[in-house]
């Protein structure tokens, strides 16, 4: 671990803050004029050179000032994370926006994405909460035409799966309603493991539908990623080093391919305990979408042993971490509280 003198630490933090705010390389004269450092330009130049040799800063051009390296950002973040927190008025303003939302998971996810993007000046990304172990709640069966029916499978926790199914022979709506009633009575509250040992003793229709139910729950359990919500793409378009390069198109592709980003977030947040534990990734690397010029601030949220989700912000390395970190932490806790207050077994 790099150890810095107090003077080097202060100068490094000043350079990172100024670069995040302006997007321009920071010179010794800029630090003297704008950061109220009681040091001469020559002394500051010496310290900037030392920080550059240590790999914490770099100089894009010979005559330019300095910008942070990945290591420089990491040291800056280590200084920010332990002490940062949202001010009480900001917390109240955020809670007010959630209080005006319906007590609906989708509505809260959209509100969280919107608030997080606005407060962090980056792109917000949130995965909807998923049950740690999915359980059957109920199913609806609707006759469409001939052998084709429409199924609506609802799991405990709010996961809804809709799909068309072709039966071996046409079945009346009355028989479909009877089958749904039988399945709901016998299967309610059961996990995939429980369903695999369930003896229906009804008929072949119930057996066929149960096979569909088990296949869908198995798929959801294996997938492990909730629906992806995001907001704030305009924030990236406003950053010159992103909008003027292919980085913006990579970000758009990554957001459009939601399952990829969702799996990255799920992997990153696995094991973060308790909910609301914030981590920062400098340089987002994925086999399909290399995004080494980006950073992600992320956290998990949920109810231990019952539900889990992930949220974060994606932005350029010079994102405003001092706002992003406490905002991610606070909204993670808000979402966890929402699940605690609205969780229905």
N, C-alpha and C positions, 0 to 999 in steps of 0.2 A: 504494500500500500504506500502511495506517495505521501510523504510528510512535508508540509509547507510551513514556513515561518508565518507569523500572523500577518505581516505586510504582504507577502506573496498571496496568501489566502484572500485578503481583502481586495487586492488588485484583480485577481482572477474572477472573483464574484462580481466586481464592478464591470469587467469586460463582458462577462456572460450576460449580465442584466442589460447593459447598453446595446449589445448586439441583438438580443431578443427584442428590445424595443424599437431599434432603428433598422436592423437588417444591413447595416453598414459596418465595415471593418473599423475597429476602435483604435485610435492612435493615442500616444502619450499626451499630446496637447488636448485632445478631447477629454481625457480623464481629468486633467488639471482644470480645464474650464468648466466642466459639468458635474464633477463628482466630489468636489470639495475635499480633495486629498491634499494634506499638508506636506506635499513632497514636490521636489523639482522635476521638470520634464526629463532631465538626464537620469535621475534616480528611477523614475518610472520606466524609462526605456530599458535600463539595465534589468529591472525585474521582469519586464515583458520578454526580453531576450531569454532570461533564465527559464521562464514558464514555457517558452517555445521549445527550448532544448529539452525540457522535461516531458514534452509531448502533450501538454495541456492546451496550448494555443498553436495556431499556425498563421503564416503570413501569405495571403493569396498572391500578392505582388510585392516586389522589393520596396516600392515606395508607399505601400498601403499599410494600414494598421493591422491589428490582429483579430482573428475570429476563433471561437472555441473549437477544439477537436472533440471527438466522442468522449475521450477520457476527461476532458475539461467539463463537458456537460455532466458526466457522471459525478464528478466531485461536487459540482454546483448543486446537483439534485440531492446528494447526501447531506448537504448543508441545509436544504430547504425542507425536506420531508419531515424530520422530527419535530419541527417547530411550527409549521404552517397550519392554519385553521381558518375557516370562514368566520367572518364577523357575524355577530348575532343578527343584525338587520338583514344581511344576505341570507342567512338561514331562514328567517321568518318569511322573506319574500319568496324563496323557493317553496317552502311548505304551503304558502298561500296558493301557489299555482297548482300544486297537487291536490289541495283541499277542494279546489273548484272542478277537479276532474271526477268523472264517475268512478265508482268503486269497481272498475273493470280492468283486468290485467292489460289488455291491449291499449286502453286509453292511458293507463299509467305509463306504459312503456313509451308511447308516443310523447307524452309530456316530459318524461325523463330525458328522452333523446333531444327534444327541443331545448329544454333548459340547459342541459349539459353542453350542447353545442354553443349556445349563446354565451354562457358564463366562461367557457374555456377558450373561445375563439378558435376552435378546431372542429374536426368532424367527430361527432359522437357515434358510438357503436354500442348497442345493447342486445344481448341475447335474452329472450323471454325465459322466465323460470321454468325449469324442468323438474319433474319428480325424480328423486333419487331412485325410487323403485315404482314404476308406473302401475296404477291399479285401475281396474275396470269400474266405470260408474254406470253408464247405460248406453243402449243402442236404439236407433230408430231405423226401420226398414220401410222403404217406399217403393211401390210398384211403378215402373216406368213404361215399359213396352215389351210384350212377349216375355222372354226369359230374363230380361235385364231389370235390375233393381238398383236403387240408390241407398247406400248405407251411411249413417251418421253415427260414428263411434265417439263417445265422450269419456275421457279418463278423469279420474280424481285429480284436481289441480288445474283443470281448464283446457287440457289438450283436446282438440277436436280433429277427427280424421274423417274426411268425406271422400267416398269413392263409389264408382259404379262396379257392380258385380253381375256376372252372367251365371244364372243357375242352370242346372241340367234340364229343367222343364219349367214351363210357366207356372206361377203361383199367384193366387188371389191376394188382394190387399188384406182381407180378413185373416188369412193364414199367416201372412207376414207379420201383422200386428200381434197375433197370438205367439208367434215364434219370438218376437222381440220381448214380449211380456215374460215368457218363460226364461229367456236368457237373462233378463234384468233381475229376475227373482233369484236365480241360482248363482249368477256370476258377480253380483255387486260387491265391490270392495276387494276383489281377488287380484293377486299378482299373476304374472305369466306362469310362474311355477305352480301356483294354486290351480290355475285354469287347465294346466296340462294333466292334472290328476282329477279333474271334475267329471263325474258321470252324470250326463244330462238325462238320459232315460226318457227322451221326448220323441225325437224322430230325426230322419235324415236331414231335414231342412235346418234344424237347430245345429246339428253336427257340422254341416257345411258352413254355416255362418260363424260358428265357434272357431273353425279353422282359419277363417278370414280375420277374426278378432285376434287370435294368437299371433298370426303372421304380422299384423300391423303393430301390435305391442312389442313384438320381438324387434321389428325394424326401428321403432322409436327408441327402445332401450339401447340398441346397437349404435344408432346415430348419435345420440347424446348431445345434440345441439338444438337449442330452441330457435324460434323464429327470430330473424335479425331485424332490428330497427336502427335506422341511422338518420342523422340530420347534420346540416352545417357544411355541405359541400362548397357553398359559396365562400366559406372561410378559407378554403384552400385556394380557390381561384384568386383571392385577394393577396396571396403571398407570391411575390415575383419569382423567387427561386423555385417555386412549385409550378406556377401557371405558365412559365416560359419554357418548361422542359417536358419531357415525357413522363415525369413523375406524376403529374395530374392525371394523365390517362391511365397509368398503372393503378392509382388510387381508385379511380372510377371503376375500372375492371374488377378490382378487389371487392368493392362494395356491391357491384352488380352480382358477382359470384359470392353471394352471401354465405354459402355453406363453407367455403374455404376460410373466410375471415372468422366465421363463427367457431370453427374447429380450432383455429389458432388461439382465439380468446379462451375457449374452453380449456385447451392444453395449458396455456399460460397461467390461468387462475386455479387450476387443479391444486388442491392442497393448501391454498391460501386460507388460513384460519386465524382469527375469526373473520366473519364477513366484514368487509370494509377495509381489509388490509390492502394497501396500495403498493403496486410495484411499477417501475418504469423500465421500459425496454428501449434502448437507444439503437436504432437500426432494426427495422422489422424485416426479417428474412423468411421467405416461404418459397418452397420449390417452384410453385406456379407463378408467384407474384413477388419477385425480389424488390424490396422497398427499403434499401439500406439507408436512404436519405431521410427516412421518417422515424419518428418516435411514437411510442404508445404508452399512455398512462392508463393502467387498468386495475380492476379489483373484482372480487367475487361478491355476491350477495345471496341472501336466502335464509332458509331455516335448516339448521344442522340436522342431517339425517332424513330430511323430507324434500326440500326444494333447493335448487341452486341455479344461479345464472351468473352472467359476467357482464361488465360494462367498462367502457373506457373511451378515451379520446385518441384519435389518430391525427398527427400533424407533423409539420416540419421539425427538425431538431431544435430550432429556435422558438418552439412553442412557449407560451407563458406558463411555465411549470408552477410558479407561485400561485396561479389561479386554478390550473388544471388539477393539481394534486389534491388540494382540500375539497374542490368541487366534486371530484370523483368519489372521494371518501364519504362526503356527506350524503350524496345521492344514493350511494350503495346502502348506507344505513337507512335512508328513507324507504327504499324499496324493500329492504328486509323487514322493516316495521309494517309496511303495507301487507306483506305476506303473512306475518304473524297475526295481524288484526283481521284478515279476511280469509285465512286458510280454513277450509271446511273439509273435514274427513269424509 
